Amino acid sequence: MNDIDVLELKQKIDRGDDFLFLDVREVHEYEQFNLNAKLIPLGNLMSQLDELEDYKEKEVIVHCRSGARSGNAKQLMMQSGFKNVRNVLGGVLAWQDQIIKS
């Protein structure tokens, strides 16, 4: 599945599309600014994947600060059998730059 930019993500959120929205940043980053995604820091992801079992066949959108950690999370999830994982290109930084400032 193709990755997603913040403009498409905002449209999906605004429409109320059904997907798992996952934030893989650290707790302190989430507390400073978040997009109401489910928080599972990247370092905890493998040990908590069983919590996400219901989403193996569904769309999962993963984000972090810049897109690097969420890219790693996407790869881990795909290797673990998740079929439809998308990385938010540019992460929170892109969201703040393109959505909040616009």
JOUR-V104231 format. One record per pair of residues at least 12 apart in sequence whose C-alpha atoms are under 6 Angstrom apart, sorted by the first residue. I is the first residue (numbers start at 1). J is the second residue. D is the distance in Angstrom with one decimal. If there is no record, write none. Layout:
BEGIN
i: {I:I}
j: {J:J}
d: {D:D}
END
This chain:
BEGIN
i: {1:3:3:4:5:5:6:19:19:20:21:21:22:22:22:23:23:23:23:23:23:24:24:24:24:25:25:26:56:56:57:59:60:61:61:61:62:63:63:64:65:65:65:66:66:66:67:67:67:70:71}
j: {84:86:87:88:88:89:95:59:60:60:37:61:37:38:62:37:38:39:62:63:64:40:41:42:64:41:64:41:82:83:83:84:85:85:86:87:87:88:91:91:91:92:93:90:91:93:89:90:91:87:87}
d: {5.8:4.5:4.8:5.0:5.6:5.1:5.7:5.0:5.7:4.7:4.9:5.0:5.1:4.8:4.7:5.6:5.8:4.8:5.9:5.1:5.8:5.2:4.2:4.8:5.5:5.0:5.2:5.1:4.3:6.0:5.5:5.0:4.7:5.9:4.8:5.9:5.1:5.2:5.4:5.2:4.9:4.8:5.9:4.6:4.3:5.9:5.4:5.0:4.8:5.9:5.8}
END
